[in-house]
Amino acid sequence: MNGTDFRIDNAVASVEMEGLHVTEEDRMLLRRCMRGELSYDDAVKSIIMQHKTIHE
């Protein structure tokens, strides 16, 4: 396991302890942010748009 995956696993464990589910898609989004391919702001906007679409 590389350092990025270790950090992601730790973050996911914390979020799941709070009762939230993290998908593989969420993990991929976080990896893109950590590699600098996507800003964190754009990632948040993407997640908000997904949830808006689901709940409309």
MDTraj code that builds the backbone (N, CA, C; nanometers):
import mdtraj as md
import numpy as np

residues = "MET ASN GLY THR ASP PHE ARG ILE ASP ASN ALA VAL ALA SER VAL GLU MET GLU GLY LEU HIS VAL THR GLU GLU ASP ARG MET LEU LEU ARG ARG CYS MET ARG GLY GLU LEU SER TYR ASP ASP ALA VAL LYS SER ILE ILE MET GLN HIS LYS THR ILE HIS GLU".split()
xyz = np.array([
    [0.0857, -0.1177, 0.0000],
    [0.0000, 0.0000, 0.0000],
    [0.0897, 0.1233, 0.0000],
    [0.0563, 0.2164, -0.0906],
    [0.1361, 0.3382, -0.0952],
    [0.0819, 0.4420, 0.0038],
    [0.1517, 0.5523, 0.0173],
    [0.1147, 0.6555, 0.1135],
    [-0.0215, 0.7169, 0.0863],
    [-0.0540, 0.7349, -0.0409],
    [-0.1832, 0.7931, -0.0769],
    [-0.2965, 0.7014, -0.0315],
    [-0.2858, 0.5732, -0.0629],
    [-0.3904, 0.4782, -0.0233],
    [-0.4019, 0.4689, 0.1285],
    [-0.2903, 0.4772, 0.1973],
    [-0.2926, 0.4734, 0.3437],
    [-0.3708, 0.5923, 0.3999],
    [-0.3447, 0.7112, 0.3454],
    [-0.4162, 0.8317, 0.3914],
    [-0.5646, 0.8238, 0.3584],
    [-0.5956, 0.7739, 0.2384],
    [-0.7362, 0.7590, 0.1999],
    [-0.8055, 0.6599, 0.2920],
    [-0.7418, 0.5469, 0.3184],
    [-0.8016, 0.4464, 0.4071],
    [-0.8281, 0.5035, 0.5462],
    [-0.7372, 0.5836, 0.5969],
    [-0.7568, 0.6460, 0.7288],
    [-0.8745, 0.7431, 0.7263],
    [-0.8824, 0.8240, 0.6208],
    [-0.9928, 0.9193, 0.6092],
    [-1.1264, 0.8457, 0.5966],
    [-1.1277, 0.7412, 0.5162],
    [-1.2501, 0.6634, 0.4972],
    [-1.2929, 0.5985, 0.6286],
    [-1.1991, 0.5452, 0.7027],
    [-1.2323, 0.4825, 0.8312],
    [-1.2977, 0.5843, 0.9245],
    [-1.2453, 0.7056, 0.9269],
    [-1.3028, 0.8095, 1.0122],
    [-1.4445, 0.8446, 0.9698],
    [-1.4654, 0.8583, 0.8407],
    [-1.5976, 0.8934, 0.7890],
    [-1.6974, 0.7801, 0.8150],
    [-1.6537, 0.6570, 0.7943],
    [-1.7444, 0.5432, 0.8147],
    [-1.7774, 0.5226, 0.9623],
    [-1.6875, 0.5615, 1.0519],
    [-1.7187, 0.5543, 1.1948],
    [-1.8313, 0.6499, 1.2308],
    [-1.8474, 0.7540, 1.1498],
    [-1.9555, 0.8507, 1.1712],
    [-2.0857, 0.8055, 1.1053],
    [-2.0817, 0.6884, 1.0417],
    [-2.2032, 0.6311, 0.9839],
    [-2.2254, 0.6614, 0.8364],
    [-2.1278, 0.7212, 0.7711],
    [-2.1408, 0.7506, 0.6287],
    [-2.0741, 0.6409, 0.5467],
    [-2.1246, 0.6185, 0.4271],
    [-2.0689, 0.5165, 0.3379],
    [-1.9814, 0.5840, 0.2329],
    [-1.8659, 0.5275, 0.2060],
    [-1.7742, 0.5806, 0.1056],
    [-1.7643, 0.4785, -0.0072],
    [-1.7973, 0.5221, -0.1277],
    [-1.7931, 0.4329, -0.2431],
    [-1.6541, 0.4324, -0.3062],
    [-1.6331, 0.3398, -0.3952],
    [-1.5075, 0.3371, -0.4700],
    [-1.4971, 0.4624, -0.5568],
    [-1.6103, 0.5111, -0.6045],
    [-1.6134, 0.6350, -0.6818],
    [-1.5636, 0.7527, -0.5974],
    [-1.6044, 0.7556, -0.4697],
    [-1.5574, 0.8594, -0.3780],
    [-1.4060, 0.8500, -0.3593],
    [-1.3570, 0.7292, -0.3462],
    [-1.2125, 0.7083, -0.3296],
    [-1.1365, 0.7571, -0.4534],
    [-1.1912, 0.7271, -0.5710],
    [-1.1259, 0.7704, -0.6951],
    [-1.1236, 0.9223, -0.7054],
    [-1.2317, 0.9866, -0.6632],
    [-1.2381, 1.1324, -0.6637],
    [-1.1306, 1.1905, -0.5715],
    [-1.1159, 1.1318, -0.4545],
    [-1.0139, 1.1776, -0.3598],
    [-0.8731, 1.1572, -0.4160],
    [-0.8500, 1.0434, -0.4809],
    [-0.7183, 1.0194, -0.5421],
    [-0.6874, 1.1273, -0.6460],
    [-0.7874, 1.1632, -0.7283],
    [-0.7675, 1.2673, -0.8298],
    [-0.7306, 1.3995, -0.7646],
    [-0.7939, 1.4312, -0.6537],
    [-0.7614, 1.5547, -0.5817],
    [-0.6189, 1.5502, -0.5285],
    [-0.5823, 1.4389, -0.4707],
    [-0.4487, 1.4272, -0.4109],
    [-0.3387, 1.4314, -0.5162],
    [-0.3703, 1.3876, -0.6400],
    [-0.2725, 1.3933, -0.7497],
    [-0.2694, 1.5294, -0.8181],
    [-0.3605, 1.6188, -0.7781],
    [-0.3646, 1.7514, -0.8374],
    [-0.4406, 1.7579, -0.9686],
    [-0.5134, 1.6516, -1.0026],
    [-0.5902, 1.6486, -1.1268],
    [-0.7223, 1.7229, -1.1136],
    [-0.7691, 1.7417, -0.9907],
    [-0.8983, 1.8022, -0.9639],
    [-0.8871, 1.8813, -0.8345],
    [-0.9416, 2.0012, -0.8338],
    [-0.9360, 2.0796, -0.7098],
    [-1.0377, 2.0229, -0.6102],
    [-1.0123, 2.0464, -0.4834],
    [-1.1052, 2.0000, -0.3804],
    [-1.2391, 2.0722, -0.3949],
    [-1.2368, 2.1994, -0.4332],
    [-1.3613, 2.2735, -0.4541],
    [-1.4448, 2.2096, -0.5646],
    [-1.3787, 2.1724, -0.6751],
    [-1.4516, 2.1083, -0.7847],
    [-1.5043, 1.9709, -0.7429],
    [-1.4307, 1.9006, -0.6608],
    [-1.4769, 1.7705, -0.6117],
    [-1.6012, 1.7874, -0.5270],
    [-1.6024, 1.8870, -0.4408],
    [-1.7194, 1.9128, -0.3558],
    [-1.8395, 1.9508, -0.4424],
    [-1.8176, 2.0360, -0.5418],
    [-1.9264, 2.0738, -0.6326],
    [-1.9831, 1.9511, -0.7037],
    [-1.8950, 1.8611, -0.7450],
    [-1.9375, 1.7393, -0.8126],
    [-2.0257, 1.6536, -0.7217],
    [-1.9852, 1.6390, -0.5979],
    [-2.0619, 1.5585, -0.5014],
    [-2.1977, 1.6226, -0.4748],
    [-2.1994, 1.7544, -0.4592],
    [-2.3263, 1.8250, -0.4349],
    [-2.4205, 1.8056, -0.5535],
    [-2.3695, 1.8175, -0.6744],
    [-2.4529, 1.7999, -0.7936],
    [-2.5082, 1.6571, -0.8012],
    [-2.4285, 1.5579, -0.7652],
    [-2.4750, 1.4188, -0.7672],
    [-2.5908, 1.4016, -0.6705],
    [-2.5787, 1.4564, -0.5517],
    [-2.6825, 1.4402, -0.4498],
    [-2.8075, 1.5204, -0.4845],
    [-2.7903, 1.6358, -0.5467],
    [-2.9061, 1.7140, -0.5896],
    [-2.9857, 1.6365, -0.6936],
    [-2.9154, 1.5738, -0.7879],
    [-2.9803, 1.4980, -0.8936],
    [-3.0557, 1.3786, -0.8362],
    [-2.9973, 1.3120, -0.7409],
    [-3.0583, 1.1941, -0.6808],
    [-3.1855, 1.2323, -0.6045],
    [-3.1843, 1.3455, -0.5381],
    [-3.2936, 1.3829, -0.4499],
    [-3.3974, 1.4745, -0.5148],
    [-3.3855, 1.4972, -0.6439],
    [-3.4852, 1.5814, -0.7118],
    [-3.6010, 1.4988, -0.7604],
])
top = md.Topology()
chain = top.add_chain()
for i, resn in enumerate(residues, 1):
    res = top.add_residue(resn, chain, resSeq=i)
    for name in ("N", "CA", "C"):
        top.add_atom(name, md.element.get_by_symbol(name[0]), res)
traj = md.Trajectory(xyz[None], top)
